Amino acid sequence: MIEHDPGSGLHPDPLEQRLRDALRARADSVDLFDLRPAAPPSAQARFRLPVTRPVRRTVVALFVVAAVVVGFLFVATHWERETPVSPANIPSVTPAPDVATAEPGDGPVDAVPDP
C-alpha cells in the first residue's frame, strides 16, 4: 500500500487509494515471461490479420465465396427489365350544357327546388 506524502499534509482520497492499489497489483502481476521481445513498428503490423488456424481461415474463405455466389445468383435471377408503363388514356371531355338555353328538369338535379 502506498503511504501518503507526509510533506504535503494531505490524506489521499479513499477512491484514489483504491485505484493506486489496483494499479500496483496489476503491475506486480506482470513478470518477465509475460512480455514479448521489442520489435520496431511497421506498416504491416497495423494491417495484419490475427493469426488463426488454417482450418478456420479456410472455412471463412469458403463462406465468403459462397455468399458472393449466392448474392450473384439472387441478383441474376431477380433482375427483370419491366416494360415502362404506357401513359394513361386521356378521358374525353364533353362540353357543359349552356345555362342560358337549358330548361328546368333537363339535368339530373334542379338547382332550385320547387316550393
C-alpha positions as a Python dict, from the first residue, in 0.01 Angstrom:
ca = {
    (1, 'M'): (0, 0, 0),
    (2, 'I'): (129, 346, -85),
    (3, 'E'): (155, 587, 202),
    (4, 'H'): (61, 946, 155),
    (5, 'D'): (330, 1208, 119),
    (6, 'P'): (392, 1344, 471),
    (7, 'G'): (529, 1666, 328),
    (8, 'S'): (202, 1760, 153),
    (9, 'G'): (-14, 1733, 464),
    (10, 'L'): (-297, 1585, 255),
    (11, 'H'): (-451, 1245, 312),
    (12, 'P'): (-525, 1051, -6),
    (13, 'D'): (-885, 1012, -111),
    (14, 'P'): (-1019, 656, -49),
    (15, 'L'): (-1106, 620, -418),
    (16, 'E'): (-760, 732, -523),
    (17, 'Q'): (-606, 490, -276),
    (18, 'R'): (-811, 202, -415),
    (19, 'L'): (-709, 293, -771),
    (20, 'R'): (-344, 307, -671),
    (21, 'D'): (-369, -32, -501),
    (22, 'A'): (-539, -185, -807),
    (23, 'L'): (-274, -46, -1043),
    (24, 'R'): (4, -167, -816),
    (25, 'A'): (-150, -517, -803),
    (26, 'R'): (-181, -523, -1182),
    (27, 'A'): (179, -409, -1224),
    (28, 'D'): (301, -673, -980),
    (29, 'S'): (114, -948, -1169),
    (30, 'V'): (322, -893, -1487),
    (31, 'D'): (661, -1061, -1497),
    (32, 'L'): (937, -1112, -1750),
    (33, 'F'): (769, -1407, -1924),
    (34, 'D'): (453, -1207, -1998),
    (35, 'L'): (646, -956, -2208),
    (36, 'R'): (732, -1009, -2573),
    (37, 'P'): (1057, -904, -2740),
    (38, 'A'): (1077, -549, -2864),
    (39, 'A'): (1010, -505, -3233),
    (40, 'P'): (1019, -185, -3435),
    (41, 'P'): (680, -64, -3557),
    (42, 'S'): (599, -137, -3918),
    (43, 'A'): (317, -68, -4161),
    (44, 'Q'): (247, -440, -4193),
    (45, 'A'): (178, -475, -3822),
    (46, 'R'): (-117, -235, -3839),
    (47, 'F'): (-295, -420, -4119),
    (48, 'R'): (-206, -777, -4030),
    (49, 'L'): (-494, -1013, -3970),
    (50, 'P'): (-494, -1204, -3645),
    (51, 'V'): (-330, -1542, -3664),
    (52, 'T'): (-592, -1813, -3682),
    (53, 'R'): (-584, -2180, -3752),
    (54, 'P'): (-569, -2277, -4120),
    (55, 'V'): (-899, -2465, -4094),
    (56, 'R'): (-1078, -2159, -3963),
    (57, 'R'): (-931, -1939, -4236),
    (58, 'T'): (-1039, -2192, -4499),
    (59, 'V'): (-1392, -2211, -4362),
    (60, 'V'): (-1422, -1832, -4352),
    (61, 'A'): (-1289, -1802, -4709),
    (62, 'L'): (-1535, -2066, -4835),
    (63, 'F'): (-1820, -1891, -4655),
    (64, 'V'): (-1731, -1560, -4820),
    (65, 'V'): (-1709, -1722, -5164),
    (66, 'A'): (-2045, -1897, -5110),
    (67, 'A'): (-2206, -1570, -5002),
    (68, 'V'): (-2077, -1395, -5314),
    (69, 'V'): (-2207, -1673, -5540),
    (70, 'V'): (-2549, -1673, -5372),
    (71, 'G'): (-2567, -1294, -5399),
    (72, 'F'): (-2474, -1305, -5766),
    (73, 'L'): (-2734, -1573, -5840),
    (74, 'F'): (-3000, -1382, -5649),
    (75, 'V'): (-2934, -1064, -5846),
    (76, 'A'): (-2913, -1252, -6177),
    (77, 'T'): (-3247, -1432, -6129),
    (78, 'H'): (-3439, -1132, -5996),
    (79, 'W'): (-3313, -879, -6245),
    (80, 'E'): (-3606, -827, -6480),
    (81, 'R'): (-3640, -534, -6708),
    (82, 'E'): (-4003, -443, -6698),
    (83, 'T'): (-4152, -253, -6986),
    (84, 'P'): (-4235, 101, -6891),
    (85, 'V'): (-4596, 178, -6816),
    (86, 'S'): (-4770, 350, -7103),
    (87, 'P'): (-4935, 682, -7030),
    (88, 'A'): (-5295, 677, -6919),
    (89, 'N'): (-5563, 741, -7175),
    (90, 'I'): (-5685, 1096, -7165),
    (91, 'P'): (-6059, 1093, -7097),
    (92, 'S'): (-6282, 1271, -7341),
    (93, 'V'): (-6443, 1582, -7206),
    (94, 'T'): (-6799, 1664, -7304),
    (95, 'P'): (-6889, 2029, -7303),
    (96, 'A'): (-7114, 2152, -7023),
    (97, 'P'): (-7469, 2243, -7123),
    (98, 'D'): (-7530, 2610, -7184),
    (99, 'V'): (-7705, 2757, -6881),
    (100, 'A'): (-7896, 3016, -7086),
    (101, 'T'): (-8066, 2759, -7312),
    (102, 'A'): (-8118, 2484, -7053),
    (103, 'E'): (-8469, 2425, -6928),
    (104, 'P'): (-8558, 2319, -6576),
    (105, 'G'): (-8564, 1943, -6540),
    (106, 'D'): (-8310, 1880, -6817),
    (107, 'G'): (-8029, 1796, -6579),
    (108, 'P'): (-8016, 1526, -6316),
    (109, 'V'): (-8075, 1776, -6033),
    (110, 'D'): (-8258, 2106, -6036),
    (111, 'A'): (-8065, 2397, -5893),
    (112, 'V'): (-8367, 2547, -5718),
    (113, 'P'): (-8629, 2319, -5565),
    (114, 'D'): (-8999, 2399, -5623),
    (115, 'P'): (-9186, 2528, -5317),
}
